[in-house]
Amino acid sequence: MTVAAATNEPMATMAAPVTLKLKPAEFFEACYHPLFKFISLATGAAPADIEDLVQDVLLIAWRERDRFRGDASPSTWVISIARHK
């Protein structure tokens, strides 16, 4: 069941995708700590290795920011990118 079906709204009235309107520093600040914690818990890697992974994922997310739909917070979106990397 889609959101539109659940709310009895036609698809045409659903909100359009949201673009990520954060500046690079704001994006980094919003996503860094949740992403670091996720990668740390998921991998158990050394802090230096976690830093490398965080930087890689944040760079991928920033380059692909036009794909952000606004369905979740930016940090949740970035964590999903890390989960599938």
MARFIDREN-217796 format. One record per atom (N, C-alpha, C, O): residue in three letters; x, y, z. Coordinates in steps of 0.2 Angstrom, whole numbers, plus 5000, padded with zeros to 4 digits. Each point is the difference from the previous one (the first is absolute). Example, Ala and Ser with C-alpha at 12.3 -4.5 7.8 and 13.67 -1.06 7.14 Angstrom:
<pabas>
ALA506649725039;ALA499650065000;ALA500450065000;ALA500549995003;SER499350064993;SER500450065001;SER499650055003;SER500350065001;
</pabas>
This chain:
<pabas>
MET500449945000;MET499650065000;MET500450065000;MET500550015004;THR499450044992;THR500450064999;THR499850055006;THR499449995002;VAL501050064999;VAL499850055004;VAL499350044998;VAL499650015004;ALA500450004989;ALA499450034998;ALA499449965001;ALA499550035002;ALA500549904997;ALA499549965001;ALA499850005008;ALA499450005002;ALA501150005002;ALA499850005007;ALA499750075003;ALA499650005005;THR500650054991;THR499750065002;THR499450034996;THR499750055001;ASN500149914994;ASN499550014996;ASN500150064995;ASN499550044998;GLU501149985001;GLU500250064996;GLU500249974993;GLU500449955000;PRO499450084995;PRO500349984993;PRO500750025000;PRO500350045003;MET500149924993;MET500750004999;MET500250074998;MET500550035002;ALA499150014994;ALA500150064997;ALA500150055006;ALA500450054999;THR499349945007;THR500150055005;THR500549995005;THR500150045005;MET500349904994;MET500549995004;MET500650054999;MET500150024995;ALA500349995010;ALA500550055000;ALA500649974995;ALA500149944999;ALA500250114998;ALA500549994995;ALA500649985004;ALA500150025006;PRO500449954991;PRO500649985003;PRO500450075003;PRO500050054997;VAL500349945009;VAL500350065003;VAL500849994998;VAL500349955000;THR500050114999;THR500750004998;THR500350015007;THR499850045004;LEU500849944996;LEU500550015006;LEU500250075000;LEU500450024996;LYS499450025008;LYS500250075000;LYS500550025005;LYS500050065002;LEU500449905001;LEU500550015005;LEU500650024996;LEU500249984995;LYS500250075009;LYS500650024997;LYS500549945002;LYS499849965005;PRO500850034992;PRO500449955001;PRO500249995008;PRO500049945002;ALA500150115001;ALA500250005007;ALA499449985005;ALA500149965004;GLU499350064994;GLU499449985003;GLU499949924999;GLU499849975005;PHE500350014989;PHE499949934998;PHE500449965004;PHE499849955003;PHE500950074997;PHE500549965004;PHE499850005007;PHE500049945003;GLU499850125000;GLU499950005007;GLU499349955002;GLU500049975005;ALA499550034991;ALA499449975001;ALA500249924999;ALA499649965004;CYS500850024992;CYS500149934999;CYS500649975003;CYS500049935001;TYR500550105001;TYR500649975002;TYR500049955006;TYR500149954999;HIS499650085006;HIS500049965006;HIS499549945000;HIS500249945002;PRO499250064995;PRO499649944999;PRO500349954995;PRO500049945002;LEU500450094993;LEU500349954995;LEU500649975004;LEU500149944999;PHE500350105004;PHE500649975004;PHE499749945005;PHE500349955000;LYS499250075003;LYS499849955005;LYS499749934997;LYS500149955002;PHE499550064992;PHE499849954996;PHE500549954998;PHE500049945001;ILE500550094996;ILE500649964997;ILE500449975005;ILE500249945000;SER499950105006;SER500349975006;SER499749935002;SER500349955001;LEU499050065000;LEU499749945003;LEU499949954995;LEU500049945002;ALA500050074991;ALA499949954995;ALA500649974999;ALA500049944998;THR500650095002;THR500649974998;THR500549985006;THR500349954999;GLY499750095006;GLY500449995006;GLY500750024997;GLY500549985003;ALA499650064992;ALA500750014997;ALA500350055005;ALA499750035004;ALA500949984995;ALA500450055003;ALA499850074998;ALA499850014995;PRO500350045010;PRO499750074998;PRO500350034994;PRO499650044997;ALA501049955001;ALA500350034994;ALA499749974994;ALA499850034995;ASP500049905005;ASP499649974995;ASP499350034999;ASP499750004995;ILE500050015011;ILE499350025000;ILE500050074997;ILE499650024996;GLU500950025006;GLU500150074997;GLU500050004992;GLU499750044997;ASP500749915001;ASP500149994992;ASP499349994997;ASP499850024995;LEU499849935008;LEU499449984998;LEU499550065000;LEU499650014996;VAL500450025010;VAL499550065001;VAL500150054994;VAL499650024997;GLN501150005002;GLN500150044995;GLN499849984993;GLN499750044996;ASP500449905002;ASP499849974994;ASP499350004999;ASP499750034995;VAL499949955010;VAL499350015000;VAL499750074999;VAL499550014996;LEU500850035008;LEU499750075000;LEU500250034993;LEU499650044998;LEU500949954999;LEU500250024993;LEU499549974995;LEU499850044996;ILE500149905005;ILE499549974995;ILE499350035001;ILE499750024995;ALA500149995011;ALA499350035002;ALA500050074997;ALA499550024997;TRP501050025004;TRP500050074998;TRP500050004992;TRP499650044997;ARG500849925000;ARG499950004992;ARG499449984998;ARG499850024994;GLU499849945010;GLU499449974998;GLU499450045003;GLU499449975000;ARG500750085003;ARG499550045004;ARG499350024996;ARG499550015003;ASP500649994990;ASP499450014996;ASP499549945000;ASP499450014998;ARG500849935005;ARG499649955000;ARG499649995007;ARG499649965001;PHE500650095004;PHE499750005006;PHE499250024999;PHE499950054997;ARG499749915005;ARG499350014999;ARG499650035006;ARG499450035000;GLY500949985006;GLY499750035006;GLY499649955004;GLY499650025004;ASP500449914994;ASP499649955004;ASP500349995007;ASP499649985004;ALA501050044997;ALA500349995006;ALA500550065002;ALA500150044995;SER500249965011;SER500450055001;SER500749994996;SER500149954998;PRO500350105001;PRO500649994996;PRO500449955003;PRO500349964997;SER499850045010;SER500449955003;SER499849934999;SER500449954999;THR498950045001;THR499749934999;THR500249984993;THR500149944998;TRP499850114997;TRP500149994993;TRP500849984999;TRP500149954996;VAL500350085007;VAL500749994999;VAL500249935003;VAL500449964998;ILE499350025008;ILE500149945003;ILE499849944995;ILE500349955000;SER499150064997;SER499849954995;SER500549994994;SER500149954998;ILE500250115000;ILE500549994995;ILE500649965003;ILE500349964997;ALA499950055009;ALA500549965003;ALA499949935001;ALA500449964999;ARG498950035003;ARG499849935000;ARG500049964994;ARG500249945000;HIS499850094994;HIS500049974994;HIS500650004996;HIS500149984995;LYS500450055008;LYS500750014997;LYS500449945001;LYS500650004998;
</pabas>
